[in-house]
Amino acid sequence: MTQPRTANGTVVGTHPARESARRPIGILFVCHGNICRSAMAQCVMQKLVDDRGLASLFRIDSAACRTDEIGSPIYPPAARELARHGVPTLGHRARLVTAADGDAWDYLVYMDAENERDLARILGPEPTARVCRLMSFTMRCDDVADPWYTGDFGATYADVLEGCSALLDLLS
């Protein structure tokens, strides 16, 4: 049986670093400041796994590649968009991704090409985690729309929901 792959060829499913099938799958969502896209993805994915009764099978968090917003809550327009869809914000505070995260998580899921470059710099050449673009799980390798620049939090929510739903479908 072949394992499913993202649009860029990354194999998803059982992670070789997992010590036990009972250990939750760790997913860390990453973006520039961790107050819009990655925070939204964390909240959306948590709601999806909760709604499917899979919460005990996953460990979900988010982090920033840059220090601009460390300690900040979800950006208010992002929080309002999540609330419009009944997604709780989980008391989120932005934190910085570290080199140790490359070994602490099964998947580091980033939002755009800038995040990919930042993660390569932060994590070094061989992180244990699979490092994947969120939209690659939808079979399109687009960036998640950045509402900090576009102001369109609805488009970002749609991208995040599509990507998280596809990722969860592949992992569950």
C-alpha positions as CSV (number, residue, x, y, z in Angstrom):
1,M,0.0,0.0,0.0
2,T,1.4,3.4,-0.9
3,Q,1.2,6.3,1.5
4,P,-0.6,9.5,0.5
5,R,1.6,12.4,-0.6
6,T,1.2,16.2,-0.7
7,A,1.4,18.0,-4.1
8,N,5.1,18.5,-3.6
9,G,5.7,14.8,-2.9
10,T,6.0,14.8,0.9
11,V,4.7,11.5,2.3
12,V,2.1,11.9,5.0
13,G,0.7,9.4,7.5
14,T,2.6,7.4,10.0
15,H,5.7,9.3,11.0
16,P,8.9,7.3,11.5
17,A,9.9,9.2,14.6
18,R,6.7,8.3,16.4
19,E,7.6,6.0,19.3
20,S,4.2,4.5,19.6
21,A,0.9,4.4,17.8
22,R,-0.7,5.7,21.0
23,R,1.4,8.9,21.1
24,P,-0.6,11.9,19.7
25,I,0.5,13.2,16.3
26,G,2.1,16.6,16.8
27,I,1.3,19.4,14.4
28,L,2.9,22.8,14.7
29,F,1.5,25.5,12.4
30,V,4.0,28.3,11.5
31,C,3.7,31.7,9.9
32,H,5.5,35.1,10.2
33,G,4.1,36.5,13.4
34,N,1.8,33.8,14.8
35,I,-1.2,36.2,15.2
36,C,-3.1,35.5,12.0
37,R,-2.6,32.5,9.7
38,S,-0.8,30.0,12.0
39,A,-3.0,30.9,15.0
40,M,-6.1,30.5,12.9
41,A,-4.9,27.1,11.6
42,Q,-4.2,26.0,15.2
43,C,-7.7,27.0,16.3
44,V,-9.4,25.5,13.1
45,M,-7.5,22.2,13.3
46,Q,-8.3,21.9,17.1
47,K,-12.0,22.4,16.3
48,L,-11.9,19.9,13.5
49,V,-10.3,17.2,15.6
50,D,-12.6,18.0,18.5
51,D,-15.7,17.8,16.3
52,R,-14.6,14.4,14.9
53,G,-13.8,13.0,18.4
54,L,-10.1,12.7,17.7
55,A,-8.7,15.2,20.2
56,S,-6.7,12.5,22.1
57,L,-4.9,11.6,18.8
58,F,-3.5,15.0,18.1
59,R,-1.3,17.7,19.8
60,I,-1.7,21.0,18.0
61,D,0.0,24.4,18.5
62,S,1.4,27.3,16.4
63,A,4.5,29.5,16.4
64,A,6.1,32.4,14.6
65,C,9.2,32.6,12.5
66,R,9.8,36.2,13.4
67,T,9.8,38.1,16.8
68,D,7.5,40.9,15.8
69,E,4.5,39.8,17.8
70,I,5.8,37.4,20.5
71,G,3.4,37.3,23.4
72,S,0.5,39.0,21.4
73,P,-2.9,37.4,21.2
74,I,-4.6,36.5,17.9
75,Y,-5.0,39.7,15.8
76,P,-8.6,41.0,16.5
77,P,-9.9,40.7,12.9
78,A,-8.6,37.1,12.8
79,A,-10.3,36.4,16.1
80,R,-13.6,37.9,14.7
81,E,-13.4,35.7,11.6
82,L,-12.9,32.6,13.7
83,A,-15.8,33.6,15.9
84,R,-18.0,34.1,12.8
85,H,-17.5,30.4,12.2
86,G,-17.8,29.2,15.8
87,V,-14.1,28.5,16.2
88,P,-12.7,29.3,19.7
89,T,-9.4,31.2,19.9
90,L,-8.0,29.0,22.8
91,G,-6.4,31.9,24.7
92,H,-3.6,31.9,22.2
93,R,-0.4,34.0,22.6
94,A,2.3,34.2,19.9
95,R,5.5,32.3,20.5
96,L,8.7,31.8,18.5
97,V,9.5,28.6,16.7
98,T,12.9,27.1,17.8
99,A,15.3,24.6,16.5
100,A,14.1,22.2,19.2
101,D,10.6,22.3,17.5
102,G,12.1,20.4,14.6
103,D,12.4,17.3,16.7
104,A,9.5,17.9,19.1
105,W,6.7,17.8,16.4
106,D,5.8,15.3,13.8
107,Y,4.7,18.0,11.3
108,L,5.7,21.7,11.0
109,V,3.1,23.2,8.6
110,Y,4.0,26.6,7.2
111,M,1.9,29.1,5.2
112,D,4.2,30.6,2.5
113,A,7.6,30.6,0.8
114,E,9.0,33.1,3.3
115,N,8.1,30.8,6.2
116,E,9.8,27.9,4.3
117,R,13.0,29.9,4.1
118,D,12.8,31.0,7.7
119,L,12.2,27.4,8.9
120,A,15.2,26.1,6.9
121,R,17.3,28.7,8.7
122,I,15.9,28.0,12.1
123,L,15.7,24.2,12.0
124,G,18.9,23.4,10.2
125,P,19.4,20.8,7.5
126,E,17.7,17.7,9.0
127,P,14.8,18.3,11.4
128,T,12.9,15.1,12.5
129,A,9.6,16.7,11.7
130,R,8.1,16.7,8.2
131,V,8.1,20.3,7.1
132,C,5.2,21.0,4.7
133,R,3.2,23.9,3.2
134,L,-0.4,23.8,4.4
135,M,-2.0,24.2,1.0
136,S,0.1,21.3,-0.4
137,F,-2.4,19.0,1.3
138,T,-5.1,20.3,-0.9
139,M,-3.0,19.4,-4.0
140,R,-2.3,23.0,-4.8
141,C,0.9,24.6,-3.6
142,D,-0.4,28.1,-3.2
143,D,0.4,30.3,-0.2
144,V,-2.2,30.8,2.5
145,A,-3.5,34.3,1.8
146,D,-1.9,36.7,4.3
147,P,-4.6,38.9,5.8
148,W,-2.1,41.3,7.4
149,Y,-1.5,42.6,3.8
150,T,-4.8,41.8,2.1
151,G,-7.2,42.6,4.9
152,D,-9.3,39.6,3.7
153,F,-9.6,37.4,6.7
154,G,-12.5,35.5,5.0
155,A,-10.1,34.3,2.2
156,T,-7.5,33.3,4.8
157,Y,-10.1,31.4,6.8
158,A,-11.2,29.6,3.6
159,D,-7.6,28.6,2.8
160,V,-6.9,27.5,6.4
161,L,-10.1,25.4,6.6
162,E,-9.4,23.7,3.2
163,G,-5.8,23.0,4.2
164,C,-6.6,21.7,7.7
165,S,-9.5,19.6,6.5
166,A,-7.3,18.0,3.9
167,L,-4.4,17.4,6.3
168,L,-6.8,15.8,8.9
169,D,-8.3,13.6,6.2
170,L,-4.9,12.3,5.3
171,L,-3.8,11.7,8.9
172,S,-7.0,10.1,10.3
